[in-house]
Amino acid sequence: MAEKFERHRQPWRADEIQKLHTLAKKGMPLRQIAKALTRSEESVKERAKQDGLGIAKLH
């Protein structure tokens, strides 16, 4: 069963964006980044794309 995320459609805060950039640059996989940010994988993927970040495809 998929995890529920209470933050659905919530705007990204500056500290979350900074954490996303940090984790992505460390090479952390998408699933782990999503869990660390309590965001859906799709949300994280979309934000990373907006910011021009590459995220590891490993799970």
C-alpha positions in Angstrom: 0.0 0.0 0.0 1.3 3.4 -0.9 2.2 5.8 1.9 0.0 8.7 2.6 1.5 12.2 2.4 -0.3 14.9 4.4 1.5 17.6 2.5 -0.3 17.0 -0.8 -0.1 20.1 -3.0 1.6 22.2 -0.3 4.1 24.8 -1.6 7.8 24.1 -1.1 9.5 25.9 1.7 13.0 27.3 1.3 14.5 24.8 3.8 12.9 21.9 1.9 14.3 23.1 -1.4 17.8 23.4 0.2 17.5 19.9 1.6 16.4 18.5 -1.8 19.5 20.1 -3.4 21.8 18.7 -0.7 20.4 15.2 -0.9 20.3 15.1 -4.7 23.9 16.3 -4.9 24.9 13.5 -2.5 23.4 11.0 -5.0 20.6 9.8 -2.7 17.9 7.9 -4.6 14.5 9.4 -5.3 12.6 7.2 -2.9 14.8 8.1 0.0 14.7 11.8 -0.8 10.9 11.7 -0.9 10.8 9.9 2.4 13.2 12.4 4.0 11.1 15.3 2.8 7.8 13.6 3.5 6.8 14.3 -0.1 5.6 12.0 -2.9 8.2 10.7 -5.3 6.3 12.5 -8.1 6.4 15.8 -6.2 10.2 15.5 -5.6 10.8 14.5 -9.2 8.9 17.5 -10.5 10.6 20.0 -8.1 14.1 18.6 -9.1 13.2 19.0 -12.7 12.2 22.6 -12.1 15.5 23.3 -10.4 17.6 21.4 -13.0 18.7 18.7 -10.5 19.6 15.2 -11.4 18.3 12.5 -9.1 19.6 8.9 -8.9 17.2 6.4 -10.3 18.2 3.6 -7.8 15.6 2.4 -5.3 
